[in-house]
Structure formats: C-alpha cells, structure tokens
Amino acid sequence: MNNYKSYKLTRNYLNDHTSTHRVAVLDEDMCQPKKCGLECIIYCPVNKTGGECIIQRANDGKAVISEQLCTGCGICIKKCPFDAIVIVNLAKELGEHKIHQYGINSFRLYHVPLIKKGSVVGLVGRNGMGKSTIINILSGNIKPNLGNLDHEPKWEDIMDNFNGTELKTHFEKIVKGSLKVSIKPQLVNLIPKAFDGKARDLLEKYNENKLFDELVDQLSLSNCIDLPLSKLSGGELQRVAIAVAVNKDADYYFFDEPSSYNDIFQRLAIAKVIRQLADDGKSVMVVEHDLTLLDYLSEYIYILYGEPAAYGIVSPIQSTRVGINNYLDGYIPSENVRFRENPFKFDNLRNNEELVLEKPVAKYSDLTKNFSGFTINVSAGEIREGEIVGLVGANALGKTTFMKMIAGVENPNQGSINIQAKISYKPQYLQQYYSGEVKSMLSHSYDAPIEGSLIENQIIEPMKLKKLYDKRVDILSGGELQKVAICSTLIRSADIFALDEPSAFLDVEDRIFLAKFIHRFIKDRGKSAIIIDHDMQLIDLVSDTIMIFTGTPGKAGFATMPIKKEKGMNDFLESLAITYRRDENTGRPRINKIGGRLDRLQKNSGEYYYKKIH
C-alpha cells in the first residue's frame, strides 16, 4: 500500500516524535508469512539495533508492529512483497480524539459525527473509512473503546470524553436504553437468510408507523409484495429493506447505501421517502456513493478521509454543497487539511467527438426479443469505432437483454445483427464462483501470465489491483470483485467492451476514476464500448451517445437508436420531469429543486441539462 504517501495532511503529516502519533496497520488477509522472507522483520532499522519493533505473532506468524517503537521510516512498507503494511504519522492531538480501534495494528476511527433532528445528514468518503463503524457506534451496536485495547472503558469514561457536546446526551440515551433506532443495512442480499417468508410478512411485522400501503405504493412494491424474499431482485430487496426501516417507530434512522441496485426513477422515489422522515422531525443519516442523489437528499455532510482499512477521520459538519465540493477538491479549508493530492474535475471530457469514426463495428436492424410476459423492441442503429454508448432507463426494460444480444449471449426473435467485432462482456451480477487467486483469474482472462506484462502496467496498476494478486476471488469484497471483473473484461482481446453496471459497490472516488479511465482506454485504443449504469454522473462523464429505454417494467421495453449525449440526456431527464445544472465550482451535475426558478426556466427552454442542439 505505497499510496499512503498521497495522503499528505497539510497540517497533520509531520515526522518528529514529539508532535505525532503513529498509526501502523496490517492487512491480515494480505500478510502471508509462509510465502515471504519476513522482510519487514529483517530490514526494520529498529530490529537491526536490537529492538523489537516488528515481531511475529505466536499463533500464526503474522507481523505485529509496535507503534511506540516505529520510527516511520517506511522501509517495511517497501519491502513487504504483499503490500500488507500501512504506516502513517498523524498529529498528536488527533490521537486524543480516537473513538474506536478494533485491535492491535487494526483500523481506528477519529471523531464521530452528530445526527441532527429534523435533517438528513450524509456521510461521504471512500470504502473502508469507517462509515459502518460510525453507524454501529451511534446506534449502540458498538461500544466505543476510545482506543483503549487493554481495558474496556466504562460508560462514565465515555461520557466524560464527550462532556459539553450533544453526543453526551446521545450516548446517555443508549445507556438508558431509551434510544429507538432503525437501520437499513448495506448487505440487503442477506435478508432472505435472516427472514424466511414473503415480503408482505416482513413489512407487516414491522408496520409500527402504519405506513404499509403508502410505502408499497411509493416504492413500487406491489408486484413483489406477495413473493418470497428469496425470489426478489436486488432492487426489490433494497426497497423492501428501506420500507421496513422507514416503517419502524424510531428516533434515529440510518440508511447504508440505499440506492444500490435501483434505477434513477427508484432512487428519486427512495429519496422522497427518506426526506419525509426528516420533514416529520426525525433524525436521519445516510451513507451514499451516488453524489447526485446525496446532494439531492441531504442538508449536511460529514467527510470521511484517511487511509482505507487503516484509519478514518470525520470532518466537521458542512452544508451539503460545500461538503461535497470540498470532498471532490480533496481539501477542507476549515481544518487546513489536504487529504488528496489532486482534485476531481468535471470538465465534461466532451468525449472527443472527433475520435468517434464513421466506421461501424456493429450494425443492427429493428430488433425484437420475446420472453414469457416481456418483449423488448429496439430501433435500428449502429455502434461506431471509438464510440461509447450509454444505456439509460428504468430497471426491467431490456437494457441487459440488448447488451446480451450484441454480445451474442442472446439471439433476437426478429431482426438481425451484423457484427464482425470481438466482444468482451462483463455481466451485471457477479458470482464469486472462482476459488483461485486474483492473479490466476486475470492471467486466464489475458490468456498469458499477467505479471510483468504490458497490460499489467496499463490496466492492473492504475486500477490498483496488484495488491490483490494473492487474494482468493471467492473472499473478495463487493467493490474488489467489481474492479477485478472490470479488469478481466478490459484485458481481453476485443473490439467492443460491454460493461453492465460497473459502478455497483464502488465508492465515489473509484466511480469517477473508473469513468475517466474507461474513457481514456477506449479512445486511446480506438475501441468501442456499451455501458449500462444508473449513476448519471458516470454516464455523463463517459458517454458519447445514449440509448433511452422506456416502457412498462417487466412487460414491454422500447429502445431508441444511439443519439448524441446532449439530446439524449435532455430527453431522458424530461421523461423523469427533473432538470440538472452544473455546480459552478466543480462542474458536477446537480438536480434542481423541483418547481424552483432554475427548474421552471430549464423546462420551459427544453434544456433539461445541456443546451439544445438546433
């Protein structure tokens, strides 16, 4: 994990022992003492002088690093063949605000956000920064240990730590058992394993606010309400979980990534349901990686920054617009802290239209595909060399079916596809069926050893996957598996790359990087791509043209030919009855307040996002 150097905290990244507090973290999954030469122990300068800064743990031989003896030289980081070590120096005063640490050389959290009554508070940051830890602490599921690994602190000590703050009152309620909390978990796919029954049974069990009928209607659950939970799609499970959380009688509501698996229509419906809780005087906290939705939904933002899986720091509270812009900039002015070297720019790559050639790599007539109870009709079109086509529309309208027809996985019932190009396809749902290591899987996709290859330098290293080489595919996290699947798709020899929902499970930074990386990859090589995604920010960044899918979900879908992005985005947003504007500082897309001055003005002009092409 040599990228620790990129996190230069302007005020906090110091090196002398009197002003710093050392953070040493070991990724136990990556540490493999049986495969290495114990380089971290052998080359440690403190060990060489007779000290015991790094030793082997007795039970499994993994490294244990003394944060007190460590000098922060970074030699062990460079020598570790598996990138298993992170060493960072933080300001000493920050150590006084440690909220929780899981163990020796384990993740630790500094500061904790405060929920505001009658407001939606958002958390934004990379995966592995402590968002789930925060939710568990504030809900009372985890008792904060304040970094004390020797003795669990008493509640009196914890109260003293938060003396003079609103958090003291919050933790007093937890101790008294008077805090009523409702949590929408991140991993909704585990719900059928915990509850054996139909969606109706689960919703009726927690119908404490008597909102059953209202929520079924608002979240479009009528078609799945009488199905077993095990038969529901990811989006349906997500909306059922949200309905259950909203319908509980609670003081505080936590929603962990509520947009996952859902299309833009469903995301807006979810936002309205969650927003209503705050309007009713409840306190709401949301963890979300779709910045457009988070901006639309929340009033305040806390930034989480640090080193993924090593440490997380919670910023002071900020207004939503300022907080998101500061996050994208990588700098918090009020703290004088720079936590990322380079800001993210939304300069609207404009997709270099001159690089899209008139030469078609795939042509198709009007297409029809019939399933039991569902039909998709696609208008004739073509995909050109150098072109990136974005597919947008509600779930269950045939986007994946169209992609499969182009990829040759499905055949149309009517119409023809003329394609001589080779296609590399990444499916929507990823299966962790492969029990081998990441390195082996990538080499299989590349049809040659991946280590030392040119493609390793061009794709694997920019996507930061080398550190996962020796990790088994079947134990990867959702985000890790997604990145491995994307790389496996891109390293194949192909002319068209078809990616179905590549942003799923990825955090904000990975999504922005991925959009720009795919854009450069396709343009530099003169290839073509088809991308399905519900993150409109990603589609906006990466696409040249757009295909709009309309119809009745699950019954009939209709797709346009690829049309220029400017017209496509305007037409699609018109179907949603919403308008976007660009933030004047960052250029990122923002949803206008429905019925507001800008919303009315843009709707009247027909410029729902882009200026109309005449």
N, C-alpha and C positions, 0 to 999 in steps of 0.2 A: 504494500500500500504506500508507494512512494509519493502518491499525490497529496500526502499530508502537507507538503511544502506549499501547496497552492492556497491553503487556508491561513493566510497571514493576517492575523488580527492586528490592525494598525496600532491599537493601544496596548493589546494584551500579549503579543507574541514577543516575549523577552527571554533572555538567556541566563541572567545571573540568578544564583540560588536564593538570594535574599528577597527577590521580588516575584518569583514564580512558584508555581505549584505544578508538579509533574503529573502527566497522565500517560500511563503505559497500559495498552490494551492488547490482548492476544486473541486472535480469532481461532478458537479451539478446533473448529472444523477444518481450518487450513493447516494448522500446526501438525506436522507428521514426523515425529522424531525417529521413527523406524526407517524413513526414506531419506533423511538428511544426515549431514555430518555434524549436527549440533553446532553449526557455525555461529549462532547467536551467543552461545556459551564460550566457545573457543576464542572468538575475536573481540569480546567485550573488554574494553580497557580496564574497567574496574576489576573484573575477574583476573586479568593478567597481573594485576598488582596484589593479588591475594584476597581480594574481596569476593563477595557472593551476591553480585548484582543480579545475575541470571542463573537460576538453578533448575534442575529437573524435578518435576513433581513425582513423588514416590509411586503413586498408584498407576500412572500411565506414561510417565516420562516426558510429558509436555512441559514447556517452559513456564517458569514463574519469574516475573520481573519485579524487582524492588524499586518502587517509585522514589523512595528516600535516597537510595544509593545511586540511581541512574543519573548520569551527567547530561543526558540529552544529546549525545554525540551523533546518534543516528546510524552508527555502524551496523548494529544488529538488524536494522530495517533493510539496509542494502545487502547484507549477507544472507538473510533468510531466503531460501530458494522458493518458498511458497507464499511470499507476501503476507505473512500471518501476523506481523507486528506493526503497531502504531505507537509512536512516542510523540507527544506534543507538550509544549510548555504553555501554561495559561497563567494569567495574572493571579498573584497570591490571594488578592481579595475575592476573586471569583470562587476560590476553593471554600470560602466561608459561606457560600450560598449553594453548596451541594445539597440537593434534595434527596437523591436516592442513588445507590450504587448496588449492582446485583452481586458483586463478589470481587475477589482479587483479580486485577487485570481484566475487569469487565466493564461494560457500559455504565456510564454515570450521567445524571441529569442535573443541570444547574438552573435554578429559578423554577417557578411554576406559574402558569397563567391564572387569571381570575375570571370566573364567569360573571357576566353582567345580567342582572334581572331585566327582563323585557327586551333583550337584544340577542342577536345571533353573532357569536364570536367565532372567527375562523382561525385555524392553525394551518400554516403553510411552511413547508420545508421538505427536505429530501427524505426518502425512506431510511429508516434506521436512526433517526434523530431523537426518538423518544415520544412520538405522538401517542402511541398506545399506552406507554408508561404514564403519561400525563392523565389520560382518561381513567386509567386504573387507580391512580392516586386520588384524583378529585372525586371519584365515585366511591372511594372507600375500599376498593378491592385490594389495594396495596397500601400497607402502612409505610410511609416514608422513613428510611433509616438515617437520613441526613449524612450518609456516607460512613456511618459507624458500622464497621463489619465485625467488630469484636463483641459488642453488646447492643442488642436491640434497644433503641431509645424508648423511654416511657412517653406516654401521650403528653405529660406535663412538659417534658423537654421540647417536644414538637410544638406545643402551644407557645412556649417561650420564644422559640425560633421565629414564630410568625406574629409575635407581640406587636400591637399597633397597626396591624393590617387586617383587611377584610377576610383574609384567608384564615385567620384565627377563629372567627365566627363559623366559617365553613367547616373547619376540622372539629370544632366543638359539636356541631350537629352530627357529624359522623360518629363521634364517640358516644353521644347520647342515643344514637340510633334513630334520630328524628329526620334525617336527610332521605328524601324519597328520590331515587334516581332511576332513569330509564336509559338504556344503552342499545343502540343499533350496532351490532358487531360488524367487523370488517369481513370476516370469512362466512358469508351467508350460505356457502355451499355445505357447511357443516350442520345447518339447521335440520335437514331431514334425518340426520343421525341422532339428533338430540330429541326430536319430537316425531313420533310415528303416528301420522294421521293426515287429514286433509287441511288445506289452507284455511277453510272455514272454521275447523275445530280450533286451530291455533289463534285465529283472530277473535273468536268468541270467548276463548279462555281469558284473554286479556282485554275485554271490552269494558274497561273501567271508566273511560270517558264517554261511553255510549256513542261512539262515532263510527260504528261498524259500517252502516250503509253509506255514509258520507265518504269514508276513506276508500271503500270499494269502488265508488264512482270516480272520485278524484284521481285515484292511482290506477284506474283501468284494470281492475282485478276480476271483473265479472266473469270473464271467460275461463279463469283458472281457479276460482274460489272453491269449487267442489272437486278439484283434482287432488290426489295425494301429493304431499310436498316433494316426494321423490321424483315426481313426473314434471315438476316445474322447471322452466328455463332459468338461467342465471338472473335475467332481468326481472322475471316474475318473483323469484325468491327474494331479490333485493327489495322490491316494492312491498311484498308481504312483511318483510322484516321492518321496514320503515313504518308501515301501518301499525304493527304491533307496538313498536316503540312510542309512536305518537299517541296511541290509544291508552297507554298506561297513565295512571294518575301520579304525576311526579312533580318535583320542584325543578330538577335539573335534567336536561335531555342532551345526550351525546350521540352524534351520528358520525360513524367512522366510514369514510368514503362512500357516501350514499349514491353517487352517480354511476358506479361501476355496473357494467352490463346493459345500461339503459341508453336509449337513443335520445336525441335532443328534445323531442316532444315530451318524453317521460321525465327527463331531467328538469324541465321547466315546471312540470306538474309537481315533482318532488320538492322543488324549491318553494313553491307556493304553500305546500302543506307544512313544511318546516318553518317557513316565515310566519305562518299563522300562530304557531306556538308562542313565538316572541311577542306577537301582537296581543296575545292573550295574557301577557305578563310573565311568561315562563322564561327561564334562563336556558340558553341553547348554545352548545359548542359543536362545531363541525370541522372534521378533518377532510380535506378535499384537494385533489390534484388538478381538477379542471378549473383553471383560473377564471375563465369566463363565468362559469357557474358560481364559483366562490365570490367573485366580485358582485354578481347579481344578488346573491343570497345574504351576505353578511354585512354588518355595520362596522365591526372592528376586527383587527388582525393581530395575531402574535406570530412573529417569525421564529422558526427554529433553525439554528445553524450550528455548525461544528464539524465533526467527522463521523460519517455513517458507521454505526455499530461500535463507536468508540466513546463519543460524548456528545451531548446536545445541550445547547444554551437557549433559553427562552428570552426573547427580546422584550422590552417594554411594550405596552399596548399602543396601537396606532390605528388611525382611521383606515378603512379598507383600501381606498385608492392609494394613500401614501404608503401603507404597509406592503401592498403588492408591488408597487413601483420600487420601493427600497429593496425588496427581495430580488427583483429582477436586476436591479443595479448592483447587488452584492455589497451594499454599504448602508449602514444605519447611522445617519448623521447625529441623532441624539446621543448615541453611545460612542461616536467616533470609532466605529468598528467596521473594518472591511473583511468580510468572510469569504469572498470570492474575488479572484483577481480580475476577471473580465465580466462586464455586464452583459445581459442578454438583450439584443437589439431586435426589434420587429420592424426592420426597414423594408418589409414586404419584398423579399427577394425578387419579386416580379417575374420570377421563373423564366427569365431569359428566352422570350418567345422566339428569338432568332435561332435558338438551339433546337427548337422543335421543327423537324424537317417535314416536308410534304410526303415523304416516302412512308406508306403504311406498312406496319409489321403484322397487322391483323385487320381483316375486314369481315363484317358480318351483315347479313340481311336482317329483315324483321325476324325476331326470334320469339317462339312460344315454348314454354315448358310447363307441363301439367303434372300436378301431384294430386293425391286424394284430397279434394276440398280446397286446393290452391292452384292458381295459374299466374304465371309471370309473363308479361309481354314486353319486349324490348325493341325500341325503334332502331332501325338500321344505322350503322356507324362504322368508324374505324379508329384504330389506335396507331399513332404515328411514331416514327423513330424519334427518341428524345422526349416524348410526351409523358407527363404524369397525370393520370386521370383519377380524380377523387370521386368516390361514390357516397352520396348522402341521402338520408331519408330515414323513416321510422323503421324499427325492427319488424321482421316477418313480412317484408315486401319484396324479397327476392334478390337482395344485393349479393349475398353469398352464393346463391344459385347462379347468378350471372357470372360471377368470378369463376365458379367451378366449370361453367360451360366454356369459357375462354381457355381455362387451364386444361380442358379435356377430361375432367373428372366426371362431368355430367354431359349428356347429349340433349340437344333441343328436340322437342316433338315436331316442331315446324321451323323451317328456316335453315340456313347454312352458315358455317363459319369457315372462312378461308384464312388459314394461318400456317405459315411455314416456320415461324419463330419457335425457339425453345423457351419453355416457361418454367419458372421456379415459383412454387406456391407455398405460402405459409397459411395454414388454416386458422379459423377463429378460435376454436377450443383446443388447447394444448394438453396432450396426455404425457404424463411422466412415466411412460412405459419403459423407457430405456434405462437399464440399470448400470450401464457402463459410465465411464468418466466423460466429462465435457470434452476433453482433448480428443478422445476416441470418436465421439459423435461428430465433432467438427471435421475431423480427418475423413470420416466416412462420407460426409456431405461434399467435401472438397475432392474426394477420390484420390487423395495423396496425403502424406504426412503434413500436418498443418504447421508444426514447429519449424521455424526458420524459413518459411515460405514468404513470398512477396505479399500474398493475400493476408498473412498474419499482420504485417506492418500496415496494410491499407485498410483493413476492416476490424480484425480482432483487437488490436491495441487501441484504436480510437474508441471502440465500444467497451473498453476496459474489462475484457473477458479473460485475459491471460491468467489472472489470479484465481479463476475458477477452473483452470485446466484439470486439476486433480480432484475436483469435487464430483460426486456421483450425481448424475442428472436427476435421478428419482428423489433426491432430497433438496433440490433447489427451491428457493422461494418463488413466488409468482412472478416477481419482477426479473429475477435472474433467469428463470426459464423463458420468459418472453424475449429477453435480449439474446439468449442462446439460439432460440428459434429464428429470430430475425437474421442473425449472423449466418445460421445454417442455410437460410434462403438466399442471402446475398452472395455467398461464396460459391454457389453452384454456377456452372457454365450455362448462361441463359440470356435471352434477348428481352424477355418481359418478366418483371418481378411482380407477383401478385401477393399483396400483404393484407390479410383480413384482421382488422382491429389491432394494429401493432402497438397502440398506446396503452392497452389494458395492463394494469398492475404497475405501470411506470409512474415515477414521480414527476413533478413539474420540470425539473432540470433535464431529466432523461428524455421527456417528451419533446422539449424544444431542441435539444441536441439531436435527437433522432430525426426530426423533421428536416433540419438543415443538413444532416449527414446524408440522408436518403436523397435529398435534392442534389447535393454535390455528386454523389455516387452515380446517379442516373445521368446527369448532364455531362460529367467528365467522360463517361464511357459511351455516350451516345446510345444508351439503352432506353427502355420504356418501363412504365410501372402502372399498376392499378392498385389503389389504396382505399380500403373501407375503414372509416373511423367516425366516432361520434364526438370527438374533441374538435370543435370547429376551429380552434386556434391552430391545431396541427394541419387540418385540411387547408386552411387559408395559407399557411406557410409553404406547403409542399406542392400544391396542385397547379397545373396549367389549365386544365379543363375539368368540368364537373358533370357528372350524370346524376339527375334528380329522380329518385324513386318515390312514387305516390301510389295511392290506392287504399285498400282496406286490409290492414294487417291480418295475416293468416288466411286471407281469402283470395285477394287479387292484387297484383302489383303491376305497375306500369313504369317503364324507364325511358328517359329521353336519350337521345344521342349525346355524345360528349359536346358540351357547349363551353364557350370561353368563361373563365372563372368569374369575371366581373358580372356578367349577366346571370350565370348560374347561381352565384351567392345571393344576388338580389332576388331572383325568382324563388329560391329556396326559403329565404327569410320572409318573403311575402307570404308564403304558404304557412309560416309559423305566426304571422302577424306580429313580428318583432323587428326592431331595427338595431343595427350595430353602429358604433362610432369608433374611431381610433383614439387612444389616450394620447394627449398632446405631448407627454414627456417620453413615453416608451414606444408608442405606436402599436401597442397591443389592442386587440379587439375588446370592446366593452358593450354590454347590452344597455340600450337606452331605457329609461323608465317609461313603461307603457302609458301612453296618454300625455307624456311630458312634451315640452316645446320641441325638442330635437326629434322625438319620435313622430310627432304630427308633421313637422316640416319635411322629414325624410320620406314619410309615407306619401305625402302629397306630391313630392317630386319623383317618386318611384325609385329613389336612391336609398335602398334599404341598408346598404353598406358601401358599395362602390358607386362612383359616378356612372350614370347611364351611358352606354355606348350608342351613339346616334349613327 
